[in-house]
Amino acid sequence: MHYILVSGGVISGVGKGIIASSTGLLLQALGFRVSCIKIDPYVSVDAGLMAPAEHGECFVLGSGSEVDLDLGNYERYLSLSLTGDNNITTGKIYLHVISQERKGAYLGRTVQIVPHVVDAIKDWIKRVAHTCVDGSGEEPDVCIIEMGGTVGDIENMPFLEALTQLRHEAGSTNFATIMVSYVPVIHGEQKTKPTQHAVKSVRSHGLIPDVIACRCENPLSESTVRKISLHCQVEMDQVVVVRDMPTVYQVPLLLREQKLIPRLLTKLSLPTTSVPKSLAAKGSQLWDEWSIIATAKHTGTVTISLVGKYVSSPDAYMSVTKALEHSAMHLRLNLNLLWIDAEHLEPTTETADPEKYRVAWEKLHSSSGLIVPGGFGRRGVLGMMIASKWARENKIPFLGVCLGFQVAVMQFARDACSLPNADSEEFDTEAKEPVIIYMPELDREKMGGTMRLGLHETIFQEGSEWAKIRALYGGVQGVKERHRHRYEVNPEFVDRLQAAGIYFIGKDETGQRMEIFELKDHPYFVGTQFHAEYQSRVLAPSKPYLGFVAASAGRLDELLKSSTITDSK
């Protein structure tokens, strides 16, 4: 097994995940099989209970595991199907070690960070690295490990020790390190000291950078690269300049231009001649397709409003924005995404802060499509409901996802079903007209990992052949998409809702759980209880999102008549 470690410098959030994913893509383009592991040193077991506004999106895998958003990057770039084991946290490691200790697995020895915790980390990495994640049944050639956090973090120490030992055990020709460091510009001067100190710190822990990836807004001067080379004791061709690109999807092209992969392959003694011809040809085709879509000229712009609860932290909607980007790229359109705080659309804001109210409504009125994504809690729900009503009545393309699906149903019930008190049990446990209810089989006491999670099948109902969303899926009988919810449409109100004109054309296998609704006589008014964005890929956009963006651009009929949707998710 060959390992590539991607670690950070003295500042986080500079693009380790994109660089790790891009490296994986470049290896795939040569025909190598790739797997990825993300190490998050926080004590939380997983990302399921973390606040989206603070930590960013919780990404859900097909297995139902709730993981760090960087695993979403890996799946979107590399078309992998990862599991919860591909995301290692301090919480998971300590749970495992303590569980083993309670079973007596350590034979009475004193359980310590070294060797027991460190060994558990190494064993976890080795086991997961050998697991197939591309559906081929074959073991990966290379495992890319992304180390979360920054140099010097206390919680990182056991992981750094484990990786240092893994490097020694695997051998220097089976282990390469990419260190990502930010090069700031102060008063017009590119500063290299943060990178120098980061490299010094990493070396003190026994990890030797084979490549230093310098993140920067603009290209580094030759003198800056030379200074980094000199003071970090690497050759100049080991310094890779990762400047800001027009889109993150062009980062692989930038890394390829600077010959990152040949350097890594030389370090890993991994010749391309070892790749079967069939995989090499498949990789070459992948690269051609990626290059075309990443550099294609766009013929127009589509403006879409995202009305949500966490808009102050765009990372909270990472998969949603990426799915929109994938769809816009597929249609050769620029995406102009307007972020609207749902609370700013509410009547109370009109009284408390008229300017915020005016700006929010101006944004909404200027958009040609509206998406309301998922979330939890009552805050902003009224604004989402009002926005869904505006889209419905004004024939504006609308996509509601999870909570967005539910609020659109609630608003429709109030407007069309003579249910003025239609509400959700999430917001009012004593609701008089609970059109949204708590799923009866779920645990009401424990919160972590107890939602309806992961892949579940949705069956298109008889007589739904007219539906645009079914046509987007190719007219199939059923689809599997990923879920993350505790609440659902109350079956007792379904007949009344459908009689009023909102059709639940997709249901679960039992026929009791509503999964997709669509309105007739509307350009595109669709809601999904599932999160289709989790399976969107750069080269295969999510079909509900692709249809939504196409409708927002006035091109849905053109899309449905073409054959270009057949390869999308």
N, C-alpha and C positions, 0 to 999 in steps of 0.2 A: 504494500500500500504506500502511495505517495501522498504527503501532506503539504498543504500550503496554508500557512498561518497569516491572517490579515489582522494586524493589531494597530492601535491608535497611538497618538502622541499625547500632548498635554492638553488637548481640547477635544471634546466629543462633538458628534453631529456634523462631521466634515465629509461624510460620504464613504465610510468603510464598507457599508453594505452594498453600495452601487459598484465600488471597485471590486469587491469579492464576487458579486454577480457577473460583472463584466469579464473578470478573469475566467470564471467558469464558462461563460459563453464562448470565449476565444478558444478554450480547450475543446469544447464541444464542436466548434467549427473545424477542428482538426480530426474529429472522430473519436476523441477520448470520452469515456463515461465519467461523469462527475457527480459527486454528492457534496452536501454542505451541512455544516454544523454551526449554530450560533451559541456562543457562551454569554450568558447574562449573569453578572455576579451578584445580583440582588437576592435577598433572602426569600422573597415571594416564590412560591412553588411554580406559578405560571403567571401569565399576563391577564388572566381572566377577571381579577378583581381590582385592577389598577385603573385609576381615573384617566379617561381618554385625553382630557385637557392637559394632563400632566405628563403622561407616559407616551401618548400617541395611541394609535389604533391597536386593538387586540385582534390579531389575525387568527382565523379559524381554519384548521386543516381538515381534509376529508375524513380523517379519523375522529374528529371532534375535539382534538387538542386545541387549547387556547394558548397562543404563542406570541413571541415578539414580532413586530411588523417587518423586521428584516427577512423573516422566512417567507413573507409575501413577495419581497424582492426576488429571492432565489427562485420561487415557483414561477413568477411572471417572466423572468429572463430565461430560465433554463427548462421550463416545462417539466418540472419534477413533481412528484407526489410525496411530500415529506410527512413525517410522523412527529408526535410530541417528543420523541427521543432525540430528534435533531435540534432541539432547543434545550441546552443544559443551563440550569440555574443553581445557585448556591442552595436554595430551598430543596430542590430535588435531590442533590447530592447528600445533604445532611439528613433528609428523610430516609434515604437508602442506608446510609452508614448507621444511623441510630436504630433503624429496623433490624439491621444485621447484628448489631450489638445486643439488642434485646433477645434475639434468637440464639445468642451464644456463638455466633459465627467466628468471633475473634479469640475463642478459647481462653478467656480469662485475661487476655492481655489488656493493658491500658490503651484505650482507643484515643488516638491523637491525630492532629492535622497531617503530620508526616509520621508514618507512611499511609495511614488508613484513608483519610479523606483524599489525599493526592492519588493514591492507587485507585480509588473509586472513580475519580475523574478520568484517569488514563484508561481504565477498563471500559468506561462508558464510551469514550471517544473511539477506541479501537473497535468496539462492537458495532457502533452505529456506522463507522466509516466503511465497513465491509457489507453493509446492507444495501440491497438494490432499491433505488428510488425512481428509476425511469421506466419501470414496467417491462424491462427486457428480461428480467430474471438473472442478469449478469452482475457480478461484483464491480463496483466503480474502480476506475483506474486512479483517480485523484479525489481526495477529500479536502475541501476548502473549509478551514476553521476561522470564523470571525470572532475575535475577542472583543467583547463589549467593554465600555468604560474607557478610562484613560490610564496612562502610565502613573504609577504611584498610588492608585486606589488601594486602600487597605483590603477591601473585599476581593480584590483581584489576586492577592498573593498566593493562595493555594493553587489557583489556575495557572499562574505563571510558573510556579514550581513544577506542576504536572506537565506543562508543555515543554519546559526545559528538559525534564526527564524523558518525555516522549521523543524529543529531538535526538537525544543521546541513544535511546533504544532503537529508534527507527534507522538511525545512521544519517550522516550529513547529506548523502545523495538521495535520501528519501524524504527530506524535510526542508522546505524553503519558507522564508519569512518576508512578507511585505509589510513595512511599517508606513502607515499613513499619517502625515504630519501637515499641519496648516502653516503656510508661510504668510504672515500678515504684512501689510504695507502701512508704514507709519511715516507721515510727512514725505510721501513719495519714495521711501526707501524700503526695499524688500528685506525683511528681517529673518535671519536664519537661526538666531539663538534658541528659540523654542524647539526647533528641530534638533539642534545639537544636543540640548539637554535631554530631550526625549530619547534619542539614540543612546546617550550615555547611560540613562536609567535602565533602558531595556537590556543593554549589554551587561549591566551589573547583575541582572537576574539570569544571565546565561543564554539569552536569545540574541542571535546575531542577525541583523537585517541584511537580507540579500538584495532587496530592492527598497528604496525609499520613495514612496509616492507622495509628491509635494502638492497639496491642494492649494489652489490660488485662484484669484478672480481673473488674472491676466497672465500670459506667458512669463516665465521667469527669465531674467537676463542670463547670458552665459556666465557672467562673473558670479551671479548668485548660485548657479548650479555648481560652479567650480568651488565656491566656498563650502557648500554643503558636502561635496565630494571630499575635500581636503580635511575638514574638521570632523566628519563622520566616518572617515577612513573607509570610503567605498570608491569604486571607480565612477567616472562621470556617467558611463552608460548604465550604471545601477541607479541613477537618479531619474525618476519618471515624473514629468510635469503634468499634473492633472488639472488643467485650467477649467473654468466654467465653460460649458458648451451650450449651444442653443436649446438642446434637450438632453436629458440624462441618457437617452437611448443612443446618443452619439459617443458616449464615453468609451464603449468597446472599440469604436473606430479610432479614437485618439490613442488608446493603449496599444492597439495593433500597429499604428503608425510609428510608435516609439519602440516597437519590437520587444514588448514585455514578455510575451510567451516564449520566444526563442531563448531568452535569458533564463527563464524558469525551467524550461525543458533541459537546458544544458546543466543547470544546477542539480536537477533531479535525475540526470542520466536517463531521460525518458525520450527515446527516439520516435519520430512520427512513423518510421518504417514498421513499428510494431502494431500499428493500427490496421485492422482488416479493411480491404478496399471498399467494401460496402458501407462501412461506417464513415470512412473518409469521404466518400461521395455524398453521403447523407449530410455530413458536417459542412461540406462545401455548399450544398444547396441551402442549408440553414443560413450560412453566412451571406449568401447572395440575397436571400429574402430579407434578412435583417437590414443589410446595407441599403436596399431599395427603400424600405419603409421608413428607415431612420433619416434618410436624406432627401426623400421625395419633396418636390415643391407642392405647396398647398394652393388650392384654387379659390379659397374663400375663408370666411370666419363664421363660426356659430357661437352665439352668446347664450349661455345657460346660467341660471341662478340656482345656487345650492342653499336651501333654507334649512338651517340646523341649529343645534344647541351648543356645539363646541367650535364654532367658526374662528375663534381667537387662536385655535391651535389646529392648523390645517392637517397636521400629521394624524389627527383623530379620524380623518376621513381618507387616509392614504389609498386604500383599495378602491374607493369610490372615484377619487380623482384620477387614478391610474386607468380604471376602466373607461372613464370618459375620454381620457387621452388616447387610449388604444383605439376606441371607436372613431374619434376624430381623425386620427392618423390613417385609419383604414379607408376613410372617405375623402382623404386628402384635404382636410379642413384644419384651420387653426382653431384652437379652443380658447374662448374668452369666458373664463369662469368667474362669476360674481358671487361673493360670499355674503350671505345675509343672515344676521342673527335673528332667529325666529321671534324672539321677544320684541324686537323693534317693529314688527308688523302688527302688534297688538294695540287695542284702543288705549290701554293704560299708558303706553309709551307716547301716544299722541298727546296725552295730557301732561305727562311728566317731562318729556323731552321731544318737543315737536320736530326738531331738526333731525334727530335720529330716525324718527318715524317717516319724515319726508324722504330722506336719503334711501331708506330701506325700500319704500314703495316705488321710488324712481328706478332703483336697480331692477326690481321685479318687473315693472312695466317695460323696461328696455330689453328684457330677455325674450328669446324665442323658445325657451324650454325651461321647465322647473323640475328639479329633483329634490325630494325630501328623504334623506338617509336615516339610518337607525339611530337609536339612543335610548336612554333610560331616564325616568323621572318626569314630573309634570312640567317643569320649567320649559317655556317656549312652545308647549303643545298647542295652545290656542293659536299662536301665530302660524304654526304648521297647518292647522286645520283651515284657517282663513286663506292661506296660500293655495291649498289644494282646491278650495272652492273657487278661487279666482281662476285657476287653470282650467277647472272643469267647465265653468260657465263661459269663459272666453275662448274656448277651443285651443288652449295652449298645451302643447305636448307635456305630459306629466309622467314621472316615474317615482313611485313610492316604494321604499325598501324597508322591510321589517316595521319599525315604528311608523315610517312614512306610509306604509300599507295600512296600518291600523288607524292612523289619524284620518286618512282619506275616507275609510269606511265609517268612522264616527261622524265626520262632517256630512257625508252623504245621508246617513241615517237621520240626522237632524233636519236636513233640508228636504228629503224626498220621502221619508217614511213616517212622518209625524211623530218623531221620537226626539223631542226637544232636549231631553236630558241624557241622550246617548253618550255613554262614557266608557272608560276602561277601569277594570278593577285594580289596575296598577296605580291609578290616581285617586280612586274612591272605592274602597272595599264594600261600601254600602250603596253603590250606584243603583238608582231606580231602574235604569235601562242599560244594563251592562252588555253592550254589543261586543266588547272585548273582555275576555275572562282569563283567569289564571289557569294554566294547563293542569288538569286534575291529577295527573300522574307524577308531577314534579315535587321534589322535596321543598317544603316551605320554611325549613329551619336553616339548612346549610346552603350557602350561596356559591362556593367555589366549585365549578365543574358540574353544576346540577341543572343547567338549562338544557333545552333540546338542541344538541350540537352536532355538527358534522353533516356528512352526506345523507340525504333522505330523498326518496323518489316522489315526484309529483306526477300524477296521472291527469292527462287532458281528458275532459269530460265529453261524453257523447253530445254531438250537436255543436261543438265548439270550433268546427272547421272554419268558421267565418273570422276567427280571432287573428289579429295581426301577430300577437306574441307567439301563437302556435305556428304560424307560417314562418316566423323568424327561426324557430327551432326545427324547421324542415318538415312540419306536419307529422312529427313522431307521436307515438302514443304516450310516452312518458319521458321525463328527464330527471337527472339527479343533480341537485345543487346543495350547497352548504347552508346550514342554518345556525342561528344563535338567538334563541328567544325563550321567554317564559310565558308569554301571553298569546292568545289566539282569538280569532273571530268566534263568537258564541254561536254554536250550531242552531240554537233556538231562534235566531233572528235571520238565518240565511234565506229562507223562503221569502220572507217579507222584503229583504234587501234586493233579492233577484227580481221579484215582482215589480220593484220600483225602477229597475234598469241597471243595476251593477251586477255583472255576471261573474260568478266564481267558476272560471273555466278550468282551473287546475286545483286538484285536491290530493290529499295523501292517499296511501293505499287503502285506508279504511273508508274513505269517502266522507269522513267526519271533520277533517281538518282542512281549512281553506288555505290554499297556497298562492293562487294567482287570481286577480280580478282584472277585468277589462270592460270598458264602456263601448257600446256601439255608437255609431254616428259621432265619433270624436277622432281627431287626427291621431292621437295616441294618449290614452289615459289608462295606464297600467300600474298595478301594484303587485309586489311579490313579497310573501312572508320570508322567503329565503334571501340570502345575500349572494346574488349572482356575481357580484364584483370579485369575490374570492377566487373564482376560476377564470377570470379574464387574463388573457395573455397578450403580449405585444403583437404576436403574429396571428392570434386567434381571439378577437375581442368577444366579450360576453354578449350574448344575443339580445337580452333585454336592453342593455346599454346601447348596443349598436343600433337597434331599432329606434330607441329614444333620441339619440343624436341625429340619426337620419331624419326622423320626423321633425325635429327642431330646425333642421336645415331645409325642410321641404323636399326631402329626397327619399322618403320611405317607400313610396310606390316604385321608384326606380330601383331601390335596393331589393325589394321583394321580387321584382321581375328578373333580377340578375341572379347569377349563380355564385356570387361572391360571399354569401352568408354560409355556404355549406361547410366551410372549413373553420368557422368561428365557434366559440363555445356557446 
